[in-house]
Amino acid sequence: MYNKRSVGARYEQTAVDYLKERGYKILEQNFSCRTGEIDIIAMENGYLVFIEVKYRKNAAKGFPQEAVDLHKIRKITYTAGYYMLKKHIPPDLPCRFDVVNILDRHISLIQNAFEAIF
């Protein structure tokens, strides 16, 4: 039986491995609160990075990054703000939002994929 959660967890772990190979230090996975969820939170080159992982088996329903729409960006932004507040992270720490795209077996990374929206 097809289980979206287990498929998602498998590809998030693939993304974690991919990011670690590129020097990201993983801080948390699947951080969630009332405003939303962030798949991966990491540090990379002095940046606190909030990472969304998107997977598609093929491009028939569009490319993975296309699923990161305005609504999703707003949810990630609010959740990132809450994370920083909860963890007492100074507001002047540089942050960015990355997206890991997994299309079939091809993985790509979009650094600074979008700006925060409040």
N, C-alpha and C positions, 0 to 999 in steps of 0.2 A: 504494500500500500504506500502511496505517495504521501510523505509527511513534510510539509513546507518548513516546519521548525528544524527538523533534523537536516534537511538540505541546506537551509540557511546557516546552521551551525557549522556544517562541513566547509562551506565556502568562506565563512568568516575566519575559520582556522587557516584556510589556504591564504587568505589575505594577511593574517597575522604573520605567517611564515614569510610571505613575500616582503612585508614591511620590515621585519627583523633583518632580512638579508640586505636591505637597503639602509640599515643603520637606525631605524626607529626603535625607541625604547618603549615598549608597551606598558602603559600604566593600568588600564582597565579595559574590560570587554563587557559589552551589553549593559552599560550604565543606563538606568531608567529611573524616571520619576513621573509625576503626574503630567508634566508637559510633553514627555516623549522619551525616546531612547536614542542613544548614540552607540553605534556598533563597536568602535574602537577609539580609545583615547591614548595618545602617545606623546612622547617628546622627540623632536628631531631638529637638530641644529639650533637649539635655543628656543624653538617654537613649541607651544602647547598645541597639539594637532587633534582635531576632532574629525574622525574618519567614518564615512558612510560606505558600506560595502553593497554593491549591486551586482546581481547575477542574472544572466539570461542563458538559456540553453542554445538559442539561436536568435537572429535579429528579426524574426518574423513579427514580433510584437514591439520592435524598436530596440535601440541600443540601451544597455544598462543605465548609463548616466542620464538618459532621458527621463527616468523615473524619479530623479531628484528635482521635483518641481518647486514652485514658490511656496506651496503649503508645507512641503517636507523641509525646505530650507528654514522657514520660520520656526518649525518645531525643533529642529536641530539647534538653531540659534538660542532659543529660550532654554533648552535643556543644557546647552554649553554654559550659559550664564549662571544657571542654577548650580551646575557642577563646580564652577569656579567659586561661587559664594560658599557652598557647602564645604569645600576643601580649603577655604581661606587662601585662595590663589590671588596674588596681587593683580589688580585690573590693568597694570601697565606691562604685564608679561605678554610678549608677542604671541598671538594665536592665529591659527588659520584653519580652514576647512578643506579637507582633501576627500576625494572619492576614488575608491578602488573599484574598477570595472572588471567583471569576469564574464566573458562571452565565450561559451563552450569551454575550451581549455586555455584561452588567451586571456592573460591578465595585464591590465594597464593601470597606471596611477595618474590621476589629475591632481596636481598640487595646487592649492589655493583655488579650488574649483568654484567657489562662490564667496560672496561677502556676507557678513552677518546682517540679518534683517530683523528689526524689532517692530 
